[in-house]
Amino acid sequence: MKARIEALFPNSSQALAGDSSRFMILVFGLAALGLWTLWFFLVPIARLETSSLARIEVDQAAYPVQASVSGRIRRSHLTLGKEVRAGEVLVELEQEGQALQLREEQARLAALSPQIAALQKELATAEQAREQESQASQTGIAQALAQLKESSALTLYAEQEAERATRLRSEGLVSDRDLMLGKTEAERRRAATENLRLATTRLDQERNQHSKDREAQMERLRAEIIQLQNQAPIAAASIDRLQFELARRTLRSPVDGKLGEVATLKPSSFVQEGDRLAAIVPQGNLKIVAEFPPSAVLGRIRAGQPGRLRLDGYPWTQYGMVHAVVTTVGSEIRNQTVRVELAVDSHTSPRIPMQHGLPGLIEVEVEKITPAGLLLRIVGKALSDGSVSNGNLANRI
């Protein structure tokens, strides 16, 4: 029936078919326009701020290993990527000169104790000898005083006898010879008494002189002991200084970690004080550090905003992206950039080889806005800049 109608009215059938196709196109066009309108006014889209100055870092700063002193390399244990423990020896500098000085100071310190002990023994002997000499001198002086007392008594008796003989001679009772004998005896007794007195004085002076000489000897010994005792802490301080110098010539790892940077060091090569020889990356959690222009950060990026890192060398279409959350936003501008730190999401794809130092491009979602709102913002900014009169509004849109 339909075929007979089309055969009878071919032009009418073609007209109806064309109208149906146009109607379908119109319906689909109106539907697409409606969907676009809904998307334009109702569906928010994410606005991103990006930075190519992003990298993965450990949350603890890397520890630099620098030469503490200038010197020649004796032995190097630096290997890139090597796991090291705190206190492990990394680099040894030549230390023969300091080691010889250290042994010399140690030998000098060891010799001080016997010398001090010998002098202390000599001092004790001198003190004992002084006591013995003092006692002997006192005994001798006491004996001399006793003899002087006896001689004085005999001298007094002889003088009295001479006076009595003189009186008796005047009376004619004794002879001249007896008188002369009495006077001679008195003179002899006086001379003996004077000799004993001089001897007693000499003994006292000798005792004082011996005491002074012995005291001078003891003072000399005490001074030598004090001098040696004062040398002991000086030698000990020299030993500590040399041990410190030796320790500075042995560079050790300050923390547990991995050698992320090493210098090429050969035996006998010379390094200057302060030269950077290695960097130790400590063990810890990973974070993302990025540098953004101030206009993209200040007032826009805040803690809690999501971010995504695309690693250089690892296509995101194959390995995925590192998801993160903003934790810290710097407030100071350095080198025309602001530092932003992000915590790595624990649900990051395990296919990504996370390690310290990997660079990449970071995207931070700063807000969600509908296309209509974004268009109005662009128009408003263009009007505020006075660019509508210049015909730039269409280009901005």
JOGI-V585806 format. One record per pair of residues at least 4 apart in sequence whose ideal C-beta (glycine too) atoms are under 8 Angstrom apart, sorted by the first residue. I is the first residue (numbers start at 1). GAP is how many residues later the second one is. If there is no record, write none. Layout:
BEGIN
i;gap
I;GAP
I;GAP
END
This chain:
BEGIN
i;gap
1;4
2;4
3;4
4;4
5;4
5;8
6;4
6;7
9;4
10;4
11;4
12;4
13;4
14;4
15;4
16;4
17;4
18;4
19;4
20;4
21;4
22;4
23;4
24;4
25;4
26;4
27;4
28;4
29;4
30;4
31;4
32;4
33;4
34;4
35;4
36;4
37;4
38;4
38;5
39;4
39;332
40;330
40;331
40;332
41;329
41;330
41;331
42;328
43;327
43;328
44;324
44;325
44;326
45;323
45;324
45;325
45;326
45;329
46;319
46;321
46;322
47;318
47;319
47;320
47;321
47;322
47;327
48;315
48;316
48;317
48;318
49;243
49;247
49;248
49;251
49;252
49;314
49;315
49;317
50;311
50;312
50;313
50;314
51;239
51;240
51;241
51;242
51;245
51;289
51;310
51;311
52;309
53;237
53;238
53;239
53;284
54;234
54;235
54;236
54;237
54;255
54;305
54;306
54;307
54;308
55;233
55;234
55;235
55;302
55;303
55;304
55;305
56;230
56;231
56;232
56;233
56;253
56;255
56;266
56;288
56;298
56;299
56;300
56;301
56;302
56;304
57;229
57;230
57;231
57;232
57;299
57;300
58;4
58;223
58;224
58;225
58;226
58;227
58;228
58;229
58;298
59;225
59;226
59;227
59;228
60;222
60;224
62;198
62;199
62;217
62;218
62;219
62;220
62;294
63;191
63;192
63;194
63;216
63;217
63;219
64;212
64;214
64;215
65;25
65;26
65;186
65;188
65;189
65;211
65;212
65;213
65;214
65;215
66;208
66;209
66;210
66;211
67;4
67;24
67;26
67;184
67;204
67;205
67;206
67;207
67;208
67;210
68;180
68;181
68;183
68;205
69;24
69;176
69;179
69;180
69;204
70;200
70;201
70;202
70;203
71;22
71;23
71;24
71;178
71;199
71;200
72;21
72;22
72;196
72;197
72;198
72;199
73;18
73;19
73;20
73;21
73;192
73;193
73;194
73;195
73;196
73;197
73;198
74;18
74;19
74;20
74;21
74;193
75;16
75;17
75;192
76;14
76;15
76;16
76;189
76;190
76;191
77;11
77;12
77;13
77;14
78;4
78;12
78;13
78;181
78;184
78;185
78;187
78;199
78;200
79;180
79;183
80;179
80;180
80;181
80;182
81;177
81;178
81;179
82;176
82;177
83;174
83;175
84;4
84;6
84;169
84;172
84;173
84;174
84;175
84;196
85;168
85;171
86;166
86;167
86;168
86;169
86;170
87;165
87;166
88;164
88;165
89;161
89;162
89;163
90;161
90;162
90;163
90;187
90;188
91;159
91;160
91;174
91;186
91;187
92;157
92;158
92;159
93;156
93;157
93;158
93;178
94;155
95;4
95;150
95;151
95;154
95;155
96;4
97;4
98;4
98;144
98;147
98;148
98;151
99;4
99;147
100;4
101;4
101;137
101;141
102;4
102;137
102;140
102;141
102;144
103;4
104;4
105;4
105;130
105;133
105;134
105;137
106;4
106;133
107;4
108;4
108;123
108;127
109;123
109;126
109;127
109;130
111;4
112;4
112;116
112;117
112;119
112;120
112;123
113;4
113;119
114;4
115;4
115;113
116;4
116;109
116;112
116;113
117;4
118;4
119;4
119;102
119;105
119;106
119;109
120;4
120;105
121;4
122;4
122;99
123;4
123;95
123;98
123;99
123;102
124;4
125;4
126;4
126;88
126;91
126;92
126;95
127;4
127;91
128;4
129;4
129;85
130;4
130;81
130;84
130;85
130;88
131;4
132;4
133;4
133;74
133;77
133;78
133;81
134;4
134;73
134;77
135;4
136;4
137;4
137;66
137;69
137;70
137;73
138;4
138;69
139;4
140;4
140;63
141;4
141;59
141;62
141;63
141;66
142;4
143;4
144;4
144;52
144;55
144;56
144;59
145;4
145;55
146;4
147;4
147;49
148;4
148;45
148;48
148;49
148;52
149;4
150;4
151;4
151;38
151;41
151;42
151;45
152;4
152;41
153;4
154;4
154;35
154;38
154;39
155;4
155;31
155;34
155;35
155;37
155;38
156;4
157;4
157;32
158;4
158;24
158;27
158;28
158;30
158;31
158;32
159;4
159;27
159;30
159;31
160;4
161;4
161;21
161;24
161;25
162;4
162;17
162;20
162;21
162;23
162;24
163;4
164;4
164;18
165;4
165;9
165;13
165;14
165;17
165;18
166;4
166;13
166;16
166;17
167;4
168;5
168;6
169;4
169;5
169;6
169;7
169;9
169;10
174;4
174;5
175;4
176;4
177;4
178;4
179;4
180;4
181;4
182;4
183;4
184;4
185;4
186;4
187;4
188;4
189;4
190;4
191;4
192;4
193;4
194;4
195;4
196;4
197;4
198;4
199;4
200;4
201;4
202;4
203;4
204;4
205;4
206;4
207;4
208;4
209;4
210;4
211;4
212;4
213;4
214;4
215;4
216;4
217;4
218;4
219;4
220;4
221;4
222;4
223;4
224;4
225;4
226;4
227;4
228;4
230;4
231;4
232;4
233;4
234;4
235;4
236;4
237;4
238;4
239;4
240;4
241;4
242;4
243;4
244;4
245;4
246;4
251;26
253;4
253;27
254;26
255;25
255;27
256;26
256;27
257;23
257;24
257;25
257;26
258;22
258;23
258;25
258;98
259;19
259;20
259;21
259;22
260;19
260;20
260;21
260;96
260;97
261;15
261;17
261;18
262;15
262;16
263;12
263;13
263;14
263;15
265;4
265;6
265;12
271;4
271;6
281;75
281;76
285;59
286;58
286;68
286;69
286;70
287;40
287;54
287;55
287;56
287;57
288;19
288;21
288;34
288;36
288;53
288;54
288;55
288;56
288;74
289;50
289;51
289;52
289;53
290;49
290;50
290;51
290;52
290;72
290;74
291;44
291;46
291;47
291;48
291;49
292;4
292;5
292;9
292;45
292;46
292;48
292;72
293;4
293;43
293;44
293;45
294;4
294;39
294;42
294;43
294;44
296;4
296;5
297;4
297;32
297;33
297;41
297;43
298;40
300;66
300;67
301;4
301;25
301;28
301;39
301;63
301;65
302;24
302;27
303;23
303;24
303;25
303;26
304;21
304;22
305;20
305;21
305;59
305;60
305;61
306;17
306;18
306;19
306;20
306;58
306;59
307;16
307;17
307;18
307;19
307;35
307;55
307;56
307;57
307;58
308;13
308;14
308;15
308;16
308;54
308;55
309;12
309;13
309;14
309;15
309;33
309;51
309;52
309;53
309;54
310;6
310;11
310;12
310;50
310;51
310;52
310;53
311;5
311;8
311;10
311;11
311;41
311;47
311;48
311;49
312;46
312;47
312;48
312;49
314;4
314;5
314;38
314;39
315;4
316;4
316;5
319;30
319;32
319;33
320;28
320;29
320;31
320;32
321;28
322;22
322;23
322;26
322;30
322;32
322;38
323;21
323;22
323;24
323;25
324;18
324;19
324;20
324;21
324;38
325;17
325;18
325;20
326;14
326;15
326;16
326;38
327;14
327;15
327;16
328;11
328;12
328;13
329;9
329;11
329;12
330;4
330;8
330;9
330;10
331;7
332;6
333;4
333;5
334;4
334;5
340;24
342;20
342;22
344;4
344;10
348;4
348;6
353;5
354;4
369;4
369;5
369;8
370;4
371;4
372;4
373;4
374;4
375;4
375;22
376;4
377;4
378;4
378;18
378;19
379;4
379;14
379;17
379;18
380;4
381;4
381;15
382;5
382;6
382;10
382;11
382;14
383;4
383;5
386;4
387;5
387;6
387;9
388;4
388;5
391;4
392;4
393;4
END
